[in-house]
Amino acid sequence: MASSTTNLDLIAQSQSSKEVTANALFDAGSPATLFGRRASLCSGLNWFYYGGVMMVDGVLTAIANNGAALVLSASTTNYIEATRAGVVSKNTVGFTGGSIPLYTVVTGASSVTSYTDNRAWVTPAYLPSNGSVAVTAADVDLTIPANADKTRCSYVTTTGALTANRNVIVPNSWQAVVFCNNSGAFTTTFKTAAGSGVVVAQGKRAVLVADGTNVVRVTPDT
């Protein structure tokens, strides 16, 4: 990482072939451009992005530049996101739980009026992310855009007085330390939308993992 004393080969005012040095620097920094906006091809409501390499389940996986435009919806806010396998899509509701946020794009009738880069790749391991969700009178779906930020937290707390047995719906690929801080003579179950789940006792913590189908317990309640 360059500081006031840089380790990079910078462009000198007097040198020839400045483009060679510049292109070499861009090439070296290209991992940071994964899913970045490819301005030279973007026009109207057509969105293009750069590919690159990402880790998918421990495997280095090449993501190609998109050849066909990602066509944005007109006169609204578009949320561009990627799956954990690198598949890019957009919707007009919000970032989906379990997705990788890329861009928020505001469009007019036929063109982009503004966009916000939401890519953020590095979370220091020593900074845990904590989320809290109220579970009381209804099941809570963490996969919907309004709750999607909770699915990216490593520690999730449920709160509130239960009025019946409740479910917390998580993405099919998910893991977290869960603290059930609910009250009331009912249970809180963490499960996927279509699979089975795990009840975490009130006042207890557990490590849970969604294995693609069901939520399973990694540790007992403690």
Secondary structure, DSSP 4 states (H G I P E B T S, - for coil): ---SS--S-PPPTT-S-HHHHHHHHHHHTGGGGTT-B-TTT-BTTEE-B--EEEEETTEEEEEPPPSS-EEPPSSSEEEEEE-TT--EEEESS-PPTT-EEEEEEEE-SSSEEEEEE-------TTS--EEEEE-SSS-EETTSGGGHHHHT-SEEEEEEE-SS-EEEE--SEEEEEEEEEEESSS-EEEE-SSS-EEE--TT-EEEEEEESSSEEESS---
